[in-house]
Amino acid sequence: MRAAHVIVAQLLIGFTAATYVSAQTSHNSDGGKQLPIQEDLSAQGPSGTLAGTLTLPAHGGPLPTETPVLLIVPGSGPTDRDGNSPLGVAAAPYRLLAQALAERGYPSVRIDKRGMFGSAGATSDPNDVTIAAYGDDLLSWTNAIRERLPAKDGARCVVPVGHSEGGLVALAAMARLPDPCGLVLLASIGRPFDEVIREQLRANPANAACLEEADAALASLKRGERVDASALNPTLQPLFAPQIQGFLIDAISYDPVELVAAVDVPMLVIQGTCDMQVSNADARLLADATPNAELELLPDVNHVLKSKITWERELVRREAVGISDLPPPLPHPDHVLVDVRNGTIRIAGPATKAEKAE
């Protein structure tokens, strides 16, 4: 399993920079290389089918018994199997990760969460969920993977790769997974969820007027008590919407460090140093909680596993290598701002040359 952990760390270091540019072009040429094999895969959900995508190495041959399968566990909110979200994220980090893993001989499965996207039929209410319920789905996916890709000797090694909230889901499920063999945490929190929310709110000066309200609301949820969202500052109402308070109460009850301390398989903690949602300190808390963990800090990488390459740097790079036939680079994901109060999206920058000339 140690080899699988090393390949994921090396892979992310390479693909976060390289795929940021390629993912923003409209070119689909494979440069003569064989493309990874993609196929639909399903697992049993609570009241319907869970949907995902299995990505296999292009050679399509039998997998060696020792080859692990990486199960990519998505982050919070309406995040699909590619890592995209209708709230303004189109970076496709999970799809790119799966493709790059396959190029290096490692299969992976990326999934839609119960009640969302391809897994919409798995439950009638996507908000009626808990961390443990998501863990139930990981058990189903592990069984489905082992059925599709059996090993000659023993059970196929399935390594959860939990991103953001998915890291907490994977951590909480590890004790229940059959024959666990490893764990990878990407940009995962190292403190209880309420502490992280407080820090994120305080990081934005615009939230100064509602911090006391937020603290009180979080304290209530910590006690297992719901709050009247309609009485809160409008800025806070989406965060404490009635339909998600049950999930928040459950998520806040977990301490990631305590969960890590109980993990007795090799673990890799990967953290981008330019992540605006999860800090390097979180990663260190996780890695320090067990002697089984290794820590990899990725310079200039953000929360969606992309290098912070600005528009101007990309334009300079294109000019230097003589590229003139590509469309203008898309904004960096960190610069796409979603206002949850009115549903609008705006680009914060950096400015293009044309904008600077105005």
N, C-alpha and C positions, 0 to 999 in steps of 0.2 A: 504493500500500500504506500510505502514511502515514495516509490517511484511515481505513482499516480499523483501524489501531492506535489512533487517537484515539477512534473510536467505542467500542471495547472498554473503554478506560480510563474514558470518560465513563459508559458503561453500568454498569460495576461500581460506580462511585461512587454512582450512583442506586439500582441494584437491591439492593445489599447491605443498605441500610437499609429500603427500601420493601417488599421481598419477605419480609423476616424475619417481619413481622407477618402478611402475607397468607398465607404458606405454612403458618402454624400454625392457621388456621381451617378449618372444614369447608365453607365457602361456595365454590361452584364457578361462581357467576354471572360472566359475562364483561362485565357492565355495558353490554350492547348492542354491544360491539366484536366484530369478527371474530377468531376464534381462529387462531393459526398452524396451518399444515398439517403434520401429522406422518405420516411413512410409514416403513415398515421398509426398511432398506438392508443389503446384505450384501457381503462381500468374501471373497476366497480366503485361507484360513488354511493352516497347514502340513499338516494332514491332515483338514480339514473347513472348515465355513463360519464366518466371523466375522460377528457380528450387531451391528447398530447402528440408530440412529434418525436419519433426516433430518428436520430442522425447517425449513420454508419460510415465507416471508412469507404472510400471509393472502390477498393478492390473487391468488396462484397463477399469475401471468403469467410470461412469459419473463424470465430474469435478464439484466440488462445485462452485456455482456462483461467490463466492469471490476469487477463485483461479486465480491468474494472469498467463498469458503466457509471457515468456521472449523471445524477438526477438533479437537474437545475430547479430549485425551489424559488418561485417568484416573490418579489417584494410586495409592499403594501398597496392597498387600493385596487383600482381596476387595471392591473398590470397583466398583459397577456403573455402567452408562451414565448413570444419573441423579445419580451422586455419593454414593449411599447404600451402607451396608455392614451386614451382619448382626452386626458387632461393636459396633453401637450408634449408628451415624450415620444419621440420617433427614432431613438438611437439604435434600437434593435440589438442591445448588448447580448441577450441570450442566444439569439440566432447566430450572431457573429461568433460567439464563443463556441457554440455547437459545431459550426463549420470548421473553425480552426482546430478544435479538438479532433475532429474526424480526419483532418489532413495529417495529424500526427498519430493516427491509428487508434484513437479513443472514441468509442461510441458514447452518446449521451441522449437523454430524454428531457425535453422541456415541456412544460404543462400549463394548461389553463386551470385556474382555481375553480373550485366548486361554485356553481351558480353564475359563472362568467364565461363569455365568449363560447368556445366549443364545448365547455362543460356546463352550459346554462341549464341543461336538464337534470343535472346531478342533485339539485336542491331547489325548492321553490323560492327561497329567500337567501340571496348571497350575503346579506348582512347578519343572518341568524347563524353565526359561526363562532368557533372558539379556536384558540391555538391548538388544543388537543384534537379538535375535529379536523383541522388541517393535517395534523399528525396522522389521523386515521387514513387520510388520503395517501400520505406517503407510504404507509404500510401496503395499501392497495397497489400503488405504483411499483413498489419493490417486488411484490408478487408477480405483477404483470411483466416486469422486465425479466425476471428470472424464468418465467414461462416462455417468453419470446426468445431469450438468449441463454439457454441452459448451459451450465458448465459440466464438463465430463466428470470432474471429481468435486463433490460438494456443491455448495450454493454459489452462484455468480456473485462476485463482489459488487455491491451497489453503494456508491459514495454520494450522499446528499451534498449538493453545492448550494447552500442557502444564501441568498442575496437580500440584504437589508432585513425587513421583517421575516423573510424566508429563513434567515439564519436562526431567529428565535424559534420558528416552527420546527426546523431541523433539530436544534438543540433539545427542545422539549420532547421530541419523538425518539431520540436516540435510544433511550432505555427500553423502548417497546419494539424497535426494529429487529427483525429476526437476523441473527448472524451479522451484526454491524461490523464494518471493516475499516471505516474511515469517515472523516467529515471535513468539509471545506466551508469556511465562513467568509463571505465577501461583503465588505461594508456593513457589518452587522453590529448592532448596539451591544455595549458591554455593561450597561446600567439598566435598571428598571425603566419601562417605557415612559412613565410620568416624568422622570428626571430628564430624559432626552427631550420631551416635548417642552418642558420649561426652558431648557437651554436654547432650543430653536426659537421660541417666542422671544426670549430676551435678546437674542442676537439681532433682531430687527428693531431699530429705534422707533419705528412707527407703531409698535405694539405697547409702548410704555404706558399708555392710558388704561390698558386693560389687563396688565400683568397680575394685579391683585385678584381680579375676578377669575383669571385663568388658574392661579394658584389655589383659590378656594374650590373651584370646580374639580381640579385634579385631586385635591385632598378628599373630596366627597367620593369620587370614583375609586380612590385608593381604599376607602372604607367599604366599598361595595354599594354605595348609594348613588342613585341617579340624580341628575340635576335638571332644572328647568331651563332648557336651552333658549327658550323664547325670552327669558328675562336677562340674558347675557348681552354684552356688547355685540353688535352685529358682526364685527370682525371674528368673534369667537364662535358664533352659532354653527357654521359648517363643521368646525372641529369637534363640537360637542353635540352634533345632530342626534336626536333621540334614537334613530334607527341603528346607530353604531355604538351607542354607549355600553351596550351589553358586551360587545367585543372589546372595547377599551377597558372595562372593568376586569375582564379576564386577562388581557394582555399585560396590564399593569401589575398583576399579581405575580409575574415571573421575574426572577432575578437571574440574568444570564450567567453571571459568575458562578452562582451555585449550580446551575445546570452544567457548565463546563467542567466543574470540579468532579462531576460524576461520570464524565465521559472517559472511558478507558481504552479508546482506540486512537490511532494517530490522527491528529487534527492540524489543519493549516488555516491560519487567519491571514486574510489578504485585505489590505486597506490602502486606498488612494489618499495621497497627502493633500489633495485639493478638494476633498469631499466636504461639501457645505452642510451635510445632514448628519453624518457620523464622523466622529473625530478619531485622530490617531490614538488618543487616550483610551477610547473605547476598545480599540484593537489590542492595545497593550494589556488592558484589564482582562480580556479574554485569554490572551496568550499566556499571561502570568498565572492564570488560575489552575493550570495543569502542566505537569512536566511532559505531557504527550503532545504539546502544541509547538508549532513553529510559526513565526511571524514574518510576513513579507509586506513591506511598505513600498507602494508603487509611486514614484515621484510624478507630480503633475497629473495625476489621474483623479477624476471626479466620481460622484456617487453612481453614475451609470456606466462606469468603467471606461470612460473615454479620456484621452489625453486632452489637456487644455490647449489646443492649437487654435489661436485666434484667426479671424478672417485675414488680417493683414499678413500674418506669418505664412498662411497657406498661399496667399497670392504671391508673396515673395518666393516661396518654394517653387511654385509653378513657373514663374518667370525665369528662375535660375536654371530649371531643367528643360525649358523650352515648351512647356505645355500651354496651348492657347485655345484648345477646342473643347474644354470642359465648361459646364455651367457654373455660375457663381457659387461659391461654397455656402451651404446653409448655415444659419446661426448655430453657435454652440449651444447644447441643451441647457447650460446654466443661464443663458441669456433669454430663454423663452419663459416668460412670467405669466402664470395663470392666476387670474383674480377669481377665486371661488365664490365670491359674493355675487358677481353678475355674469360669470361664465365667459369673460373676455380673455383673450390671449394677446400679449404684445411682446415685441422684441426689444430688449433693453440695450443691445449693442453687442460687440463693438460696431461702430459705424462703418459703412462701406465707403469706398472712395467717392462715389457719387454723392452720398449724403454729406461727406465732409466738404464737397465742392459747393454745396448749396449755400 
